[in-house]
Amino acid sequence: MIEEAMSIIIMDYILQDSSKWKSIRYFGRIKRFLLFYDMILAHIPPFQKLNILKKIIKIPKKTEKMMRKIFNLRNVFSHVFTIDYTQFKKIQYKEGSIFSATKFEEYVDDANEVLNFVLKRIKW
């Protein structure tokens, strides 16, 4: 959801001078907006989206750091078929295993904080 919200902020920034974009509530039925979202923004990696987002809005250092940790962990789980448990550092979150209940709770809390941050910046 964080990535999707980032994509919408980027999309809104780029299309801000489009009268059609400003007048709609839902872009899912409009081919050019859907192509932009699905075929372009969906293929940009999260770290690149974060770099773009930093040029559009001010992101507090703490929030950016949490986003980078979340995206690093996401990359481990989404790009590896089996987790190499000998590479303990890759499955850590805030100096502990993501598989521990307390670290996973911290991860969920941080992800919710980041999600709230980006959702508040979407212009509805």
Buried (B, 14 or more C-beta within 10 A) or exposed (E): EBBBBBBBBBBBBBBEEEEEBEEEEEBEEBEEBEEBBEEEBEEBEBEEBBEBBEEBEEBEEEBBEBBEBBBBBBBBEEEEEEEEEEEEEBBBBEEBEBEEEEBBEBBEEBBEEBBEBBBEBEEE
